[in-house]
């Protein structure tokens, strides 16, 4: 069903559709595993298929947020502006570990290196702060969509970025005012913005941004925000 609608997708993205993701219930309890392909088909999402994911908001020391534009060869939301890095922990022992969200944080380090090209020595588990969790659903098109229990992770560090063009079309660092302007342009239809970037910004980031030096006060590990 979906294959006929993947003529724009890169070979690398097609390969990643076979990765095994972590299937969870609405309380983030692991109940199984399934392919990235199956987890992102609307026909399965409508039956309740839900998987674990993460979003990273990466700030530099000037308190500007890295926002990326997704590659035009991505399966879902191609060409959309979005958060710094969003992906999935895989169904393997290292990325399933739940103590201190270690598995998800390991996955985030892996993807920050693979997607943004951040050198290995510049990013570590200690740099990745687990803030909270949100649960959302969004359709990309008639066939493909998202339904995720998403860990929201924060990194505040100056890093070297050398993005993989099969993942990222462009990136930029934005002030809060510039992000608000981007979202307003998205609301007017002038640019495409992922629904989860709007959720992250309006529900979390605008509250956190003035307090990045003391952001630990906003940590909510045991709450799942339904959006």
Order of alpha helices (4+ residues) and beta strands (2+ residues): alpha-beta-beta-alpha-alpha-beta-beta-beta-beta-alpha-alpha-beta-beta-beta-alpha-alpha-beta
